[in-house]
Amino acid sequence: MRKLKTILQHNNTYRVIALLVLLYSLAVTLIPNYKSKYEANETEFILNILEYKIDGNKLSLTLKGKEKIKGIYYIKTEEEKEWLEKNLELEGTLKIKGTLKVPNNNTVPNLFNYKKYLYFNKIYYLLEINELKIDKKTDNILYKIKNYAYLRASKIKYNKYIYAYILGTTDNLEENIIDSYRTNGISHLFALSGLHVGIFSLILMKILSKLKIKKVYNYLFIFIILLMFAFITGFSPSILRSILLFFLLGINKIYNLNIRTINILYLTFSIIVLVNPFIIFQIGFILSFITTFFLILTSYLIENKNYLQSLLIVSAISFISSLGVSIYFFGSINPMGIILNLIFVPLVSFIIFPLSLIVYIFPFLSNILNILTNIMENLSLFLTKVKLEIYFPATNISSIIIYYICLTILFKTRNKKIIFIIFFILMSWKVYPYFKNETSIYFIDVGQGDSCLLVTPHASKAILIDTGGKISYNKEKWMRHSKEYQISTDTLIPFMRSIGVYKLDYCFLTHGDTDHAGEIINLQKNFKIDKIYINKGEVNKLESNIQKAKIIDFEAIQIDNIKIQSLNDKIYMDENDDSLVFLLNIENVSIILTGDASTKTEKDILSNYNLSKVDILKVGHHGSKTSSSSDFLETINPSISIISSGLNNRFNHPHQEVLNKLENIGEVYNTAYDGTIEIKIKNGYKVKNYPR
């Protein structure tokens, strides 16, 4: 026993094991050696439900057959939706007819990659469901308990925080509330984590201590209860980490093994990763272990401190330790989170979370929970008005690793000089775009629409030509999703911030159609724009609602190294023909952007301007046959033609006739398949695309 204790107290043993397990995990996950158990042409399936969510007319399912599959089904009637809500259950079996699809990569750089996300959850196919039938209910006792837990929660009047804290899902929380928690840096309090497991286990330990049972049995009993809790909440990484750590720390204490807490964390990491090597790429797992690691490493800082001091130190350490991960994955941090946690941690820990547990047992108390959570939500919404969010451009993983190495050295050696290195790393992330000396042009994949972003050297000026936009159709109330996708807030703004663009100096709207200008008003509400120009044609309803929009008043303008010449000065009384048409010259690279101008406009431009060969053409009207006349194409003879269109769009853009013309002239890109087209101009130009 003594020899075993000596071995168990050897620090390097745990470090080596953790390192070997990490290397094993990287080898398993990053070397593409997997092959799906399904054939792509399969159309009929019998699958079990692991997770499901009904949002408006959309049913999302995580299913298990030969392997996990992500399923999507669009509900046809309100009656069908009600029936599904009553009859779907976890581990229930479905008979499904549908089509398997390979998930897409992100077509806009630096944004969320759904294909990778699914891969790291061991999902290789999406299933587009045409028909589904419930085959049978589950007979698994554990899933019967889990289904009962969901059913009970659904019958409680004010249940959105019951779902969050008992079932581990924030789907019932309003989107603006979740956004306010995220902005304030307190969103971790509303997803089940080690904090909640700690409170839950402490309550159980207090109860069991009164029964005078051996401690080892107490820990074993609580461990089993916590495992059931983890099962019901979906085995989130932070819950797994905290439960296993709790159990191992208990064993260490009971048997006086004297293993250091940090080593038990290494052991916890090794066990979880060995069971699921893919888990190392889940954000919850990364944040949970990094934050816990640094809290253990800096435990000396809270010795002999009162509760408020300890809370402030823990909040600061948590912020600093999560900073690198937050910047890498989310591109922003909020220093106010350190202070706000002093308010919200006690509120959630001592009131909201325990009361949620009580209300789950005694539902008649839900009115009290509702009053308190309303106060908390309104406070969070109010505090979002004090915006201290700091945005960072996308950074690489190597610099994040260097940051955490420096942070570890700082806390282990207590060498304050390391602070300057950490500050230098943060500043280098922030100012990196200002050292780029090329001009960048992005024809952004916005679906069936147009949007082009130009950034001059050293991120000096940013110019947006068109915003894209979706035509929205009135849906019946039951069909509406909790959050509708918006190009401006979900694509344009995150992308611009990821490349270091935090405001627009100029925005040109070629014309007032929704697919070109539909996002401008929402963009103005959420992003600073200095100048907005529209064409000289008749101002439509959309354009009339734009604040401070000016009718274009120049024939040519120089913006840093970009010369922009406006070619369409005629008013046609037709939205498409009135489109702004630009000829850009950037370091001897010429580009024509044509909006939705038709062959009529092209003919007039050829008559009025002595055009010659250009390097790049943004093809008119998404490749419609109403644009791109043979005369126009032969005159400008583009080396590269770029079509901005949506995948499988209802207009069947681009037209095959136009494609045939373009392919006979030069290289053709289409955002529908090639994703965002990125062009770097410096001593010539280079083209890169981001295909699906």
C-alpha positions as CSV (number, residue, x, y, z in Angstrom):
1,M,0.0,0.0,0.0
2,R,2.9,2.3,0.9
3,K,4.5,1.7,-2.5
4,L,1.2,2.3,-4.3
5,K,0.9,5.6,-2.4
6,T,4.4,6.6,-3.4
7,I,3.6,5.9,-7.1
8,L,0.3,7.8,-6.9
9,Q,2.1,10.8,-5.5
10,H,4.6,11.1,-8.3
11,N,3.6,14.2,-10.2
12,N,5.2,13.4,-13.6
13,T,3.2,10.2,-13.9
14,Y,0.0,12.1,-14.3
15,R,1.5,14.6,-16.7
16,V,2.9,11.9,-18.9
17,I,-0.3,10.0,-18.9
18,A,-2.3,13.1,-19.8
19,L,0.1,14.0,-22.6
20,L,0.0,10.5,-24.1
21,V,-3.8,10.4,-23.9
22,L,-3.9,13.9,-25.7
23,L,-1.5,12.6,-28.4
24,Y,-3.6,9.5,-28.8
25,S,-6.8,11.7,-29.1
26,L,-5.2,13.9,-31.8
27,A,-4.1,10.9,-33.8
28,V,-7.5,9.3,-33.7
29,T,-9.4,12.5,-34.5
30,L,-7.2,14.4,-37.0
31,I,-6.1,11.5,-39.2
32,P,-9.0,11.0,-41.5
33,N,-9.3,7.3,-41.3
34,Y,-13.1,7.0,-40.6
35,K,-15.7,5.5,-42.9
36,S,-19.4,5.9,-42.4
37,K,-21.4,2.7,-41.8
38,Y,-24.1,4.1,-44.1
39,E,-24.2,4.1,-47.9
40,A,-25.0,7.5,-49.4
41,N,-27.8,6.0,-51.5
42,E,-29.8,4.6,-48.5
43,T,-33.3,6.1,-48.2
44,E,-35.1,4.0,-45.5
45,F,-34.0,3.9,-41.9
46,I,-35.0,2.6,-38.5
47,L,-33.5,4.9,-35.9
48,N,-33.6,5.7,-32.2
49,I,-34.0,9.3,-30.9
50,L,-31.1,10.5,-28.8
51,E,-32.2,14.2,-28.8
52,Y,-35.0,16.2,-30.4
53,K,-36.1,19.8,-30.6
54,I,-39.2,21.3,-32.2
55,D,-38.7,24.9,-33.2
56,G,-41.6,26.3,-35.2
57,N,-42.1,24.0,-38.2
58,K,-38.6,22.5,-37.9
59,L,-37.9,19.2,-36.1
60,S,-34.2,18.6,-35.4
61,L,-33.2,15.1,-34.3
62,T,-30.0,13.4,-33.2
63,L,-30.6,9.8,-34.2
64,K,-28.8,6.5,-33.6
65,G,-28.7,3.5,-35.9
66,K,-25.5,2.0,-37.2
67,E,-24.0,5.4,-36.1
68,K,-25.2,8.8,-35.1
69,I,-27.0,10.9,-37.7
70,K,-28.4,14.4,-37.6
71,G,-32.0,14.6,-39.0
72,I,-34.1,17.5,-40.1
73,Y,-37.8,17.3,-40.8
74,Y,-40.1,20.2,-41.7
75,I,-43.5,19.7,-40.1
76,K,-46.4,20.1,-42.6
77,T,-49.4,21.1,-40.3
78,E,-50.1,22.5,-36.9
79,E,-51.9,19.3,-36.0
80,E,-48.9,17.2,-36.9
81,K,-46.7,19.5,-34.7
82,E,-49.1,18.9,-31.8
83,W,-49.0,15.2,-32.4
84,L,-45.2,15.1,-32.5
85,E,-44.9,17.1,-29.3
86,K,-47.2,14.6,-27.5
87,N,-45.7,11.4,-28.9
88,L,-42.0,11.8,-29.5
89,E,-39.8,10.5,-26.8
90,L,-36.1,9.8,-26.2
91,E,-34.9,6.4,-27.3
92,G,-38.2,5.9,-29.1
93,T,-37.8,4.2,-32.5
94,L,-38.7,5.9,-35.8
95,K,-39.2,4.6,-39.3
96,I,-37.8,7.2,-41.6
97,K,-37.7,7.9,-45.3
98,G,-35.2,10.5,-46.4
99,T,-32.0,11.4,-48.2
100,L,-28.5,11.4,-46.7
101,K,-26.4,14.5,-47.4
102,V,-22.8,15.2,-46.6
103,P,-22.6,18.3,-44.3
104,N,-21.2,21.6,-45.7
105,N,-18.1,23.4,-44.6
106,N,-18.4,27.1,-43.7
107,T,-18.4,29.1,-47.0
108,V,-17.5,32.3,-45.2
109,P,-14.0,32.3,-43.7
110,N,-13.6,32.3,-39.9
111,L,-17.3,31.5,-39.2
112,F,-18.7,28.4,-37.6
113,N,-17.9,25.2,-39.4
114,Y,-20.9,22.9,-39.1
115,K,-19.2,20.0,-40.8
116,K,-16.3,20.0,-38.3
117,Y,-18.7,20.4,-35.4
118,L,-20.7,17.3,-36.5
119,Y,-17.5,15.3,-37.2
120,F,-16.2,16.0,-33.7
121,N,-19.6,14.7,-32.4
122,K,-19.0,11.5,-34.6
123,I,-21.7,12.5,-37.1
124,Y,-20.9,12.1,-40.8
125,Y,-24.2,12.5,-42.5
126,L,-27.3,14.8,-42.4
127,L,-30.6,13.1,-43.0
128,E,-33.2,15.2,-44.9
129,I,-36.4,13.5,-43.7
130,N,-39.4,13.2,-46.0
131,E,-41.5,10.9,-43.9
132,L,-41.4,9.6,-40.4
133,K,-43.5,7.3,-38.3
134,I,-43.2,6.3,-34.7
135,D,-42.4,2.6,-34.7
136,K,-42.3,1.9,-30.9
137,K,-41.8,3.5,-27.5
138,T,-38.7,2.9,-25.5
139,D,-38.6,0.0,-23.0
140,N,-35.2,1.2,-21.6
141,I,-35.8,2.0,-17.9
142,L,-33.2,4.8,-17.8
143,Y,-34.8,6.6,-20.8
144,K,-38.2,6.1,-19.2
145,I,-36.9,8.1,-16.3
146,K,-35.4,10.7,-18.6
147,N,-38.6,11.0,-20.6
148,Y,-40.5,11.4,-17.3
149,A,-38.1,14.2,-16.3
150,Y,-38.9,16.0,-19.5
151,L,-42.7,15.4,-19.1
152,R,-42.7,16.7,-15.6
153,A,-40.8,19.8,-16.6
154,S,-43.2,20.5,-19.4
155,K,-46.1,20.6,-17.0
156,I,-44.6,23.3,-14.8
157,K,-46.0,26.7,-15.6
158,Y,-42.7,28.8,-15.6
159,N,-40.3,26.2,-16.7
160,K,-37.5,27.7,-18.8
161,Y,-35.0,27.7,-16.0
162,I,-36.2,24.2,-15.0
163,Y,-35.2,23.1,-18.4
164,A,-31.8,24.9,-18.1
165,Y,-30.9,23.6,-14.6
166,I,-32.6,20.2,-14.5
167,L,-32.5,19.1,-18.1
168,G,-29.4,21.0,-19.3
169,T,-31.0,22.9,-22.2
170,T,-31.4,26.6,-22.7
171,D,-33.7,26.2,-25.8
172,N,-36.6,27.7,-23.9
173,L,-34.8,30.9,-23.0
174,E,-35.5,33.8,-25.3
175,E,-32.8,34.7,-27.8
176,N,-32.4,38.3,-26.5
177,I,-32.0,37.0,-22.9
178,I,-29.3,34.5,-24.0
179,D,-27.5,37.3,-25.9
180,S,-27.6,39.5,-22.9
181,Y,-26.0,36.8,-20.7
182,R,-23.4,36.2,-23.4
183,T,-22.6,39.9,-23.8
184,N,-22.3,40.4,-20.0
185,G,-19.9,37.4,-19.7
186,I,-22.2,35.4,-17.5
187,S,-23.6,32.8,-19.9
188,H,-21.7,30.0,-18.1
189,L,-24.1,30.4,-15.2
190,F,-27.0,29.3,-17.3
191,A,-25.5,26.2,-18.8
192,L,-25.0,23.3,-16.3
193,S,-21.4,23.2,-15.1
194,G,-19.2,22.3,-12.2
195,L,-20.7,25.1,-10.2
196,H,-24.1,23.5,-10.2
197,V,-22.8,20.0,-9.6
198,G,-20.8,21.4,-6.7
199,I,-23.9,22.9,-5.2
200,F,-26.0,19.8,-5.9
201,S,-23.4,17.5,-4.4
202,L,-22.9,19.7,-1.3
203,I,-26.7,19.6,-0.7
204,L,-26.6,15.8,-1.0
205,M,-23.6,15.5,1.3
206,K,-25.2,17.6,4.0
207,I,-28.3,15.4,3.9
208,L,-26.3,12.1,4.0
209,S,-23.9,13.3,6.7
210,K,-26.9,13.3,9.1
211,L,-27.4,9.6,8.5
212,K,-24.0,8.7,9.8
213,I,-23.1,6.4,6.9
214,K,-19.5,5.6,6.0
215,K,-18.0,8.3,3.9
216,V,-17.1,6.0,1.1
217,Y,-20.7,4.9,0.7
218,N,-21.8,8.6,0.8
219,Y,-19.4,9.4,-2.1
220,L,-20.5,6.3,-4.0
221,F,-24.2,7.1,-3.6
222,I,-23.7,10.7,-4.6
223,F,-21.6,9.6,-7.6
224,I,-24.4,7.4,-8.8
225,I,-27.0,10.1,-8.3
226,L,-24.7,12.6,-10.2
227,L,-24.2,10.1,-13.0
228,M,-28.0,9.8,-13.3
229,F,-28.2,13.7,-13.3
230,A,-25.5,13.7,-16.1
231,F,-27.5,11.2,-18.1
232,I,-30.7,13.2,-17.9
233,T,-28.8,16.4,-18.8
234,G,-27.0,14.8,-21.8
235,F,-23.5,14.2,-20.4
236,S,-22.2,17.7,-21.1
237,P,-18.4,17.8,-20.9
238,S,-18.4,20.2,-17.9
239,I,-20.8,18.0,-16.0
240,L,-18.7,14.9,-16.7
241,R,-15.5,16.7,-15.6
242,S,-17.0,17.9,-12.3
243,I,-18.7,14.6,-11.4
244,L,-15.6,12.5,-12.0
245,L,-13.3,15.0,-10.3
246,F,-15.7,15.1,-7.3
247,F,-15.6,11.2,-7.0
248,L,-11.8,11.0,-7.4
249,L,-11.2,13.8,-4.9
250,G,-13.5,11.9,-2.5
251,I,-11.6,8.6,-2.9
252,N,-8.3,10.6,-2.4
253,K,-9.6,12.0,0.8
254,I,-11.2,8.9,2.2
255,Y,-8.1,6.7,1.7
256,N,-5.5,9.4,2.5
257,L,-3.8,8.9,-0.8
258,N,-2.4,12.5,-0.7
259,I,-2.6,12.9,-4.5
260,R,-2.4,16.6,-5.4
261,T,-5.6,18.1,-6.8
262,I,-3.9,19.1,-10.0
263,N,-2.9,15.5,-10.6
264,I,-6.4,14.3,-10.0
265,L,-7.5,16.8,-12.7
266,Y,-4.9,15.2,-15.1
267,L,-6.3,11.8,-14.3
268,T,-9.9,13.0,-14.8
269,F,-8.9,14.5,-18.2
270,S,-7.2,11.2,-19.2
271,I,-10.2,9.0,-18.3
272,I,-12.7,11.2,-20.2
273,V,-10.6,11.6,-23.3
274,L,-9.7,7.9,-23.4
275,V,-13.5,7.1,-23.4
276,N,-14.2,9.8,-26.1
277,P,-11.2,11.1,-27.9
278,F,-13.4,13.5,-29.9
279,I,-14.4,15.4,-26.8
280,I,-11.2,17.5,-26.8
281,F,-12.6,19.7,-29.6
282,Q,-15.8,20.5,-27.7
283,I,-15.7,24.1,-26.4
284,G,-17.5,23.1,-23.2
285,F,-14.8,20.5,-22.4
286,I,-11.9,22.9,-23.3
287,L,-13.3,25.8,-21.2
288,S,-14.1,23.5,-18.3
289,F,-10.7,21.9,-18.0
290,I,-8.7,25.1,-18.7
291,T,-10.6,27.1,-16.1
292,T,-10.4,24.4,-13.5
293,F,-6.7,23.9,-14.2
294,F,-5.9,27.6,-13.5
295,L,-8.3,27.8,-10.5
296,I,-6.4,24.9,-8.9
297,L,-3.0,26.4,-9.9
298,T,-3.9,29.7,-8.3
299,S,-5.6,28.4,-5.2
300,Y,-2.9,30.1,-3.1
301,L,-4.4,33.4,-4.0
302,I,-7.6,32.9,-2.1
303,E,-6.0,31.6,1.1
304,N,-7.2,33.5,4.2
305,K,-9.6,35.6,2.0
306,N,-13.2,36.4,2.9
307,Y,-16.1,35.3,0.6
308,L,-16.3,38.5,-1.4
309,Q,-12.5,38.7,-2.0
310,S,-12.4,35.0,-2.9
311,L,-15.3,35.5,-5.4
312,L,-13.5,38.4,-7.0
313,I,-10.3,36.5,-7.4
314,V,-12.0,33.4,-8.7
315,S,-14.0,35.6,-11.2
316,A,-10.8,37.3,-12.4
317,I,-8.9,34.0,-12.7
318,S,-11.8,32.4,-14.6
319,F,-11.9,35.4,-17.0
320,I,-8.1,35.4,-17.6
321,S,-8.0,31.6,-18.1
322,S,-10.9,31.6,-20.5
323,L,-9.7,34.6,-22.4
324,G,-7.7,32.7,-25.0
325,V,-10.4,30.2,-25.7
326,S,-13.1,33.0,-25.9
327,I,-11.0,35.0,-28.4
328,Y,-10.3,31.9,-30.5
329,F,-13.8,30.6,-30.7
330,F,-16.0,33.8,-30.2
331,G,-13.7,36.7,-31.2
332,S,-14.6,38.8,-28.2
333,I,-14.2,39.3,-24.5
334,N,-16.1,41.4,-22.0
335,P,-14.0,42.6,-19.0
336,M,-17.2,43.7,-17.2
337,G,-17.9,40.0,-16.7
338,I,-15.4,40.0,-13.8
339,I,-17.5,42.5,-11.9
340,L,-20.9,41.2,-13.0
341,N,-20.1,37.7,-11.8
342,L,-19.9,39.2,-8.3
343,I,-23.6,39.9,-8.7
344,F,-24.8,37.0,-10.6
345,V,-22.8,34.1,-9.1
346,P,-24.3,34.5,-5.6
347,L,-27.8,35.1,-7.2
348,V,-27.7,32.0,-9.3
349,S,-25.8,29.8,-6.7
350,F,-27.8,30.5,-3.6
351,I,-31.2,31.5,-5.1
352,I,-32.1,30.7,-8.7
353,F,-30.4,27.2,-9.0
354,P,-31.6,25.8,-5.6
355,L,-35.0,27.3,-6.2
356,S,-35.2,25.6,-9.6
357,L,-34.5,22.3,-7.9
358,I,-37.2,23.0,-5.3
359,V,-39.8,24.1,-7.9
360,Y,-39.2,20.9,-9.9
361,I,-40.3,19.0,-6.8
362,F,-42.9,21.5,-5.7
363,P,-44.3,23.1,-8.9
364,F,-46.7,25.4,-7.0
365,L,-43.7,27.6,-6.2
366,S,-43.0,28.4,-9.8
367,N,-44.5,31.9,-9.5
368,I,-41.8,32.8,-7.1
369,L,-39.1,31.5,-9.4
370,N,-40.7,33.4,-12.3
371,I,-40.6,36.7,-10.4
372,L,-36.9,36.3,-9.4
373,T,-35.8,35.2,-12.9
374,N,-37.7,38.1,-14.4
375,I,-35.7,40.5,-12.1
376,M,-32.5,38.7,-13.1
377,E,-33.3,38.9,-16.8
378,N,-34.2,42.6,-16.7
379,L,-31.0,43.4,-14.8
380,S,-29.0,41.5,-17.5
381,L,-30.8,43.4,-20.3
382,F,-30.2,46.7,-18.5
383,L,-26.5,46.0,-18.0
384,T,-26.0,45.2,-21.8
385,K,-26.4,48.9,-22.4
386,V,-23.0,49.4,-20.7
387,K,-21.1,47.8,-23.6
388,L,-17.4,47.0,-22.9
389,E,-17.1,44.1,-25.3
390,I,-13.7,44.0,-27.0
391,Y,-13.5,42.3,-30.4
392,F,-10.5,40.5,-31.8
393,P,-9.7,39.3,-35.3
394,A,-9.4,35.5,-35.9
395,T,-6.2,34.2,-34.5
396,N,-4.3,30.9,-35.0
397,I,-4.1,28.0,-32.5
398,S,-0.3,28.3,-32.0
399,S,-0.5,31.8,-30.5
400,I,-3.3,30.6,-28.2
401,I,-1.0,27.8,-27.0
402,I,1.8,30.3,-26.4
403,Y,-0.6,32.4,-24.4
404,Y,-1.5,29.5,-22.1
405,I,2.1,28.5,-21.7
406,C,3.0,32.0,-20.6
407,L,0.0,32.1,-18.2
408,T,1.0,28.8,-16.6
409,I,4.6,30.1,-16.1
410,L,3.2,33.3,-14.6
411,F,1.0,31.5,-12.0
412,K,3.6,28.8,-11.2
413,T,6.6,31.1,-10.8
414,R,4.7,34.2,-9.8
415,N,7.1,36.1,-12.1
416,K,5.3,39.4,-12.8
417,K,7.5,40.0,-15.9
418,I,5.5,37.4,-17.7
419,I,2.5,39.8,-17.6
420,F,4.2,42.0,-20.2
421,I,4.6,39.0,-22.5
422,I,0.9,38.1,-22.1
423,F,0.0,41.8,-22.8
424,F,2.2,41.7,-25.9
425,I,0.4,38.5,-27.1
426,L,-3.0,40.1,-26.6
427,M,-2.0,43.3,-28.4
428,S,-0.5,41.4,-31.3
429,W,-3.9,39.6,-31.8
430,K,-5.7,42.9,-31.7
431,V,-3.4,44.9,-34.1
432,Y,-2.5,42.0,-36.5
433,P,-4.8,43.3,-39.4
434,Y,-3.1,46.7,-39.4
435,F,0.2,45.1,-40.5
436,K,-1.3,43.6,-43.7
437,N,-0.1,45.6,-46.6
438,E,-2.3,44.1,-49.3
439,T,-5.8,45.0,-50.5
440,S,-8.4,42.4,-49.7
441,I,-11.7,41.8,-51.6
442,Y,-14.3,39.4,-50.5
443,F,-17.3,38.4,-52.6
444,I,-19.2,37.1,-49.6
445,D,-21.5,34.1,-49.9
446,V,-24.9,35.6,-48.8
447,G,-27.0,33.0,-50.6
448,Q,-29.2,34.4,-53.4
449,G,-27.9,38.0,-53.2
450,D,-24.8,40.2,-53.6
451,S,-22.3,41.5,-51.0
452,C,-18.7,42.5,-51.7
453,L,-16.3,43.8,-49.0
454,L,-13.1,45.7,-49.9
455,V,-10.4,46.4,-47.2
456,T,-7.5,48.6,-48.0
457,P,-3.9,48.0,-46.8
458,H,-3.4,48.1,-43.0
459,A,-7.2,47.8,-42.6
460,S,-7.3,51.6,-43.2
461,K,-10.6,51.7,-44.9
462,A,-13.5,49.2,-45.3
463,I,-16.0,49.5,-48.2
464,L,-19.1,47.3,-48.5
465,I,-21.0,47.1,-51.8
466,D,-24.4,45.6,-51.2
467,T,-25.5,43.8,-48.1
468,G,-27.4,40.8,-49.4
469,G,-30.8,40.0,-48.0
470,K,-33.6,37.5,-47.8
471,I,-37.1,37.9,-49.0
472,S,-39.2,37.1,-45.9
473,Y,-42.6,35.5,-46.2
474,N,-45.3,35.7,-43.6
475,K,-45.6,32.5,-41.7
476,E,-48.3,31.2,-39.5
477,K,-47.5,31.7,-35.9
478,W,-46.9,27.9,-35.2
479,M,-44.3,27.8,-38.1
480,R,-42.1,30.6,-36.8
481,H,-38.7,29.8,-35.5
482,S,-37.4,31.2,-32.2
483,K,-34.6,32.9,-34.1
484,E,-34.6,33.6,-37.8
485,Y,-31.3,33.7,-39.6
486,Q,-30.2,37.2,-40.5
487,I,-27.3,37.8,-43.0
488,S,-26.2,41.0,-41.3
489,T,-25.9,39.8,-37.7
490,D,-25.1,36.1,-38.4
491,T,-22.7,36.5,-41.3
492,L,-21.6,40.0,-42.3
493,I,-20.8,41.4,-38.9
494,P,-19.1,38.3,-37.4
495,F,-17.1,38.0,-40.6
496,M,-16.0,41.6,-40.7
497,R,-15.0,41.5,-37.1
498,S,-13.0,38.3,-37.7
499,I,-10.8,40.1,-40.2
500,G,-10.4,43.2,-38.0
501,V,-13.1,45.4,-39.6
502,Y,-15.0,47.2,-36.8
503,K,-16.7,49.9,-38.9
504,L,-17.6,50.6,-42.5
505,D,-16.2,53.8,-44.0
506,Y,-18.4,53.5,-47.1
507,C,-21.4,51.4,-48.1
508,F,-22.7,51.5,-51.7
509,L,-26.1,49.9,-52.5
510,T,-26.3,49.2,-56.2
511,H,-30.1,49.3,-56.0
512,G,-33.0,48.8,-53.6
513,D,-33.9,45.1,-54.2
514,T,-34.0,43.0,-51.0
515,D,-31.3,40.6,-52.2
516,H,-28.8,43.6,-52.5
517,A,-29.9,46.0,-49.8
518,G,-32.2,44.0,-47.5
519,E,-29.8,44.0,-44.6
520,I,-28.8,47.6,-44.6
521,I,-31.2,48.8,-41.9
522,N,-30.3,45.9,-39.5
523,L,-26.7,46.5,-40.3
524,Q,-26.9,50.2,-39.4
525,K,-28.5,49.2,-36.0
526,N,-25.6,46.9,-35.1
527,F,-22.6,48.3,-36.9
528,K,-21.1,51.8,-37.4
529,I,-21.3,53.0,-41.1
530,D,-19.9,56.4,-41.9
531,K,-21.4,57.0,-45.4
532,I,-24.1,55.2,-47.4
533,Y,-24.7,55.9,-51.1
534,I,-27.6,54.8,-53.3
535,N,-28.2,55.1,-57.1
536,K,-29.9,58.0,-58.9
537,G,-33.1,56.0,-59.8
538,E,-36.4,56.3,-58.0
539,V,-36.1,55.8,-54.3
540,N,-38.1,52.7,-53.2
541,K,-39.6,51.9,-49.9
542,L,-36.6,50.0,-48.6
543,E,-34.2,52.8,-49.6
544,S,-36.4,55.5,-48.0
545,N,-36.1,53.9,-44.6
546,I,-32.3,54.0,-44.7
547,Q,-30.9,56.7,-42.3
548,K,-28.6,59.3,-43.8
549,A,-28.4,57.7,-47.2
550,K,-27.1,59.9,-50.0
551,I,-27.7,59.7,-53.7
552,I,-24.4,59.0,-55.4
553,D,-22.8,62.4,-56.3
554,F,-19.5,61.6,-57.9
555,E,-18.2,60.1,-61.2
556,A,-15.0,58.9,-59.6
557,I,-13.6,58.7,-56.0
558,Q,-10.2,57.7,-54.6
559,I,-10.4,55.8,-51.3
560,D,-6.8,55.0,-50.3
561,N,-5.4,52.9,-53.1
562,I,-8.8,52.1,-54.7
563,K,-10.1,54.3,-57.5
564,I,-13.9,53.8,-57.9
565,Q,-15.5,55.1,-61.2
566,S,-19.3,55.1,-61.4
567,L,-20.4,54.1,-64.9
568,N,-24.2,54.2,-64.8
569,D,-25.4,57.8,-64.7
570,K,-28.7,57.3,-66.5
571,I,-32.1,56.9,-64.9
572,Y,-34.2,54.1,-66.5
573,M,-37.1,54.0,-64.0
574,D,-36.3,50.3,-63.6
575,E,-34.8,49.0,-60.3
576,N,-32.3,46.6,-62.0
577,D,-31.3,48.9,-64.9
578,D,-30.7,51.8,-62.5
579,S,-28.1,49.7,-60.6
580,L,-24.8,51.3,-59.7
581,V,-22.1,49.9,-62.0
582,F,-18.5,50.4,-60.8
583,L,-15.1,50.1,-62.4
584,L,-12.5,49.7,-59.8
585,N,-8.7,50.1,-60.3
586,I,-6.5,48.8,-57.5
587,E,-2.8,48.8,-58.2
588,N,-3.4,48.2,-61.9
589,V,-5.9,45.4,-61.2
590,S,-9.3,46.3,-62.8
591,I,-12.6,45.0,-61.6
592,I,-16.2,45.7,-62.8
593,L,-19.2,45.3,-60.5
594,T,-22.5,45.4,-62.3
595,G,-25.2,45.0,-59.7
596,D,-28.3,43.7,-61.5
597,A,-27.9,45.9,-64.6
598,S,-29.4,44.3,-67.8
599,T,-28.0,44.2,-71.3
600,K,-29.7,47.5,-72.0
601,T,-27.5,49.2,-69.3
602,E,-24.5,47.3,-70.6
603,K,-25.1,48.6,-74.1
604,D,-25.3,52.3,-72.9
605,I,-22.1,51.8,-70.8
606,L,-20.3,50.5,-73.8
607,S,-21.4,53.6,-75.8
608,N,-20.4,56.1,-73.1
609,Y,-17.1,54.6,-71.9
610,N,-14.1,53.4,-73.7
611,L,-13.9,50.1,-71.8
612,S,-11.2,47.5,-72.4
613,K,-10.1,44.2,-70.9
614,V,-10.6,43.9,-67.1
615,D,-9.1,41.3,-64.7
616,I,-12.3,40.5,-62.7
617,L,-16.0,40.8,-63.5
618,K,-18.8,40.5,-60.9
619,V,-21.4,39.0,-63.3
620,G,-24.6,40.9,-63.6
621,H,-27.9,39.8,-62.0
622,H,-26.5,36.6,-60.5
623,G,-25.9,35.1,-64.0
624,S,-29.4,35.8,-65.3
625,K,-29.7,35.7,-69.1
626,T,-31.0,39.3,-69.0
627,S,-27.4,40.4,-68.3
628,S,-23.9,39.6,-69.7
629,S,-24.5,40.3,-73.4
630,S,-21.9,38.9,-75.8
631,D,-20.8,42.4,-76.8
632,F,-20.2,43.4,-73.2
633,L,-18.3,40.3,-72.4
634,E,-16.2,40.4,-75.5
635,T,-15.3,44.0,-74.9
636,I,-14.2,43.6,-71.2
637,N,-12.9,40.0,-71.7
638,P,-12.6,39.2,-68.0
639,S,-9.9,36.8,-66.8
640,I,-12.1,35.8,-63.9
641,S,-15.9,36.0,-63.6
642,I,-17.6,35.8,-60.3
643,I,-21.3,34.9,-59.9
644,S,-23.1,35.5,-56.6
645,S,-26.1,33.2,-56.3
646,G,-27.8,30.9,-53.9
647,L,-27.6,27.1,-54.0
648,N,-30.6,25.6,-55.8
649,N,-32.3,29.1,-55.9
650,R,-35.8,29.4,-57.2
651,F,-34.7,31.6,-60.1
652,N,-32.4,28.9,-61.5
653,H,-29.5,31.4,-61.6
654,P,-27.0,31.3,-63.2
655,H,-28.5,30.6,-66.7
656,Q,-26.6,27.9,-68.7
657,E,-26.4,30.3,-71.7
658,V,-24.5,32.8,-69.6
659,L,-22.2,30.1,-68.1
660,N,-21.3,28.9,-71.6
661,K,-20.3,32.4,-72.6
662,L,-18.2,33.0,-69.5
663,E,-16.5,29.6,-69.6
664,N,-15.3,30.4,-73.1
665,I,-13.6,33.6,-71.9
666,G,-11.9,32.7,-68.6
667,E,-12.2,31.2,-65.1
668,V,-15.6,31.2,-63.5
669,Y,-16.5,31.1,-59.8
670,N,-20.0,30.8,-58.3
671,T,-20.5,31.5,-54.6
672,A,-23.3,28.8,-54.6
673,Y,-20.6,26.1,-54.9
674,D,-17.3,27.9,-54.4
675,G,-18.4,29.9,-51.3
676,T,-16.8,33.2,-50.5
677,I,-14.3,34.4,-53.1
678,E,-11.3,36.1,-51.6
679,I,-8.9,38.2,-53.7
680,K,-5.6,39.6,-52.4
681,I,-4.1,42.3,-54.4
682,K,-0.3,43.0,-54.0
683,N,1.9,43.0,-57.1
684,G,-0.9,41.3,-59.0
685,Y,-3.7,39.3,-57.5
686,K,-4.3,35.9,-55.9
687,V,-7.7,34.2,-55.7
688,K,-8.9,31.8,-52.9
689,N,-12.3,30.4,-52.3
690,Y,-14.1,28.6,-49.5
691,P,-16.2,25.8,-51.1
692,R,-18.9,23.9,-49.3
